[in-house]
């Protein structure tokens, strides 16, 4: 089984496209919590409320980091998606963390981010433009087959 961690942008269905496309492959997928409200509020829901928004966010970030660190550490391959709409500093951090751990890293981004992500891309083993390319990389890694 290939353990793949899907990190990054949470506002589109790219994760579902990859998991659907990879059906039948020996792959286990993990990811951060993609329910934005649950992810933001997990710290205060578990550890208690905060009046100050900074500490509210900080508690959530720390609790989420436990899940993220475990997911990346356990992964054979880490896919990091940079979306169109938001600045995703957390995605860049996850890519750097995965690279520092020596994980096989696939970046999923559009060409208009090439310049901004050039250092991140340089640490990756592949830069894909769409989820279908990620699926084809996983297929090739697992059984050596090329797209039809």
GIFENZI-V32923 format. One record per residue. N is the residue number from 1. RES is the residue in one letter. NEAR is the number of other C-alpha atoms within 10 Angstrom. D_FIRST is the distance of its C-alpha to the first C-alpha in Angstrom with 1 decimal. Layout:
N & RES & NEAR & D_FIRST
N & RES & NEAR & D_FIRST
This chain:
1 & X & 9 & 0.0
2 & X & 15 & 3.8
3 & X & 17 & 6.3
4 & X & 22 & 9.4
5 & X & 25 & 12.9
6 & X & 23 & 15.6
7 & X & 27 & 18.9
8 & X & 25 & 22.5
9 & X & 22 & 24.9
10 & X & 16 & 25.0
11 & X & 13 & 27.8
12 & X & 10 & 26.2
13 & X & 10 & 23.5
14 & X & 18 & 21.3
15 & X & 21 & 18.2
16 & X & 11 & 18.9
17 & X & 15 & 19.3
18 & X & 20 & 15.9
19 & X & 17 & 14.1
20 & X & 12 & 16.5
21 & X & 17 & 16.1
22 & X & 19 & 12.3
23 & X & 10 & 12.7
24 & X & 9 & 11.4
25 & X & 15 & 8.6
26 & X & 13 & 4.9
27 & X & 16 & 5.3
28 & X & 14 & 6.7
29 & X & 17 & 10.1
30 & X & 20 & 12.7
31 & X & 17 & 16.3
32 & X & 18 & 19.8
33 & X & 16 & 22.1
34 & X & 14 & 23.4
35 & X & 10 & 26.5
36 & X & 10 & 29.0
37 & X & 9 & 31.6
38 & X & 12 & 29.3
39 & X & 16 & 27.8
40 & X & 19 & 31.3
41 & X & 18 & 32.7
42 & X & 20 & 30.1
43 & X & 22 & 32.1
44 & X & 17 & 35.4
45 & X & 13 & 34.1
46 & X & 11 & 32.8
47 & X & 12 & 35.1
48 & X & 10 & 38.3
49 & X & 14 & 40.1
50 & X & 14 & 41.4
51 & X & 7 & 44.6
52 & X & 9 & 43.7
53 & X & 10 & 41.0
54 & X & 9 & 39.9
55 & X & 14 & 39.0
56 & X & 20 & 37.5
57 & X & 17 & 35.1
58 & X & 16 & 34.6
59 & X & 23 & 33.5
60 & X & 20 & 30.9
61 & X & 18 & 29.6
62 & X & 13 & 29.3
63 & X & 18 & 27.5
64 & X & 18 & 25.1
65 & X & 14 & 24.5
66 & X & 10 & 23.1
67 & X & 15 & 20.3
68 & X & 21 & 19.9
69 & X & 15 & 19.9
70 & X & 12 & 17.3
71 & X & 21 & 14.9
72 & X & 27 & 15.6
73 & X & 17 & 15.5
74 & X & 15 & 12.0
75 & X & 21 & 10.6
76 & X & 18 & 9.4
77 & X & 22 & 11.4
78 & X & 28 & 14.3
79 & X & 29 & 16.2
80 & X & 26 & 19.8
81 & X & 27 & 22.1
82 & X & 23 & 25.9
83 & X & 19 & 27.9
84 & X & 14 & 31.4
85 & X & 8 & 33.4
86 & X & 9 & 32.9
87 & X & 11 & 32.8
88 & X & 14 & 29.3
89 & X & 11 & 30.0
90 & X & 14 & 27.0
91 & X & 19 & 24.7
92 & X & 20 & 26.3
93 & X & 14 & 26.0
94 & X & 20 & 22.3
95 & X & 27 & 22.0
96 & X & 18 & 24.2
97 & X & 16 & 22.5
98 & X & 25 & 19.1
99 & X & 18 & 21.1
100 & X & 10 & 22.9
101 & X & 11 & 19.7
102 & X & 13 & 18.7
103 & X & 20 & 15.7
104 & X & 17 & 15.0
105 & X & 24 & 17.1
106 & X & 22 & 17.8
107 & X & 28 & 21.0
108 & X & 24 & 22.0
109 & X & 20 & 25.8
110 & X & 15 & 28.9
111 & X & 11 & 31.3
112 & X & 9 & 33.9
113 & X & 12 & 31.8
114 & X & 13 & 31.5
115 & X & 10 & 34.4
116 & X & 9 & 33.7
117 & X & 15 & 30.1
118 & X & 11 & 30.8
119 & X & 12 & 30.0
120 & X & 19 & 26.6
121 & X & 19 & 25.9
122 & X & 11 & 27.0
123 & X & 19 & 24.2
124 & X & 21 & 21.5
125 & X & 14 & 19.8
126 & X & 17 & 20.4
127 & X & 23 & 22.7
128 & X & 20 & 22.0
129 & X & 14 & 24.8
130 & X & 16 & 23.1
131 & X & 21 & 19.8
132 & X & 16 & 19.7
133 & X & 17 & 19.6
134 & X & 22 & 16.5
135 & X & 21 & 14.8
136 & X & 18 & 16.2
137 & X & 18 & 14.9
138 & X & 21 & 11.3
139 & X & 20 & 12.1
140 & X & 13 & 13.9
141 & X & 12 & 11.4
142 & X & 14 & 8.9
143 & X & 10 & 11.9
144 & X & 10 & 15.0
145 & X & 12 & 16.8
146 & X & 10 & 19.4
147 & X & 9 & 20.8
148 & X & 3 & 23.3
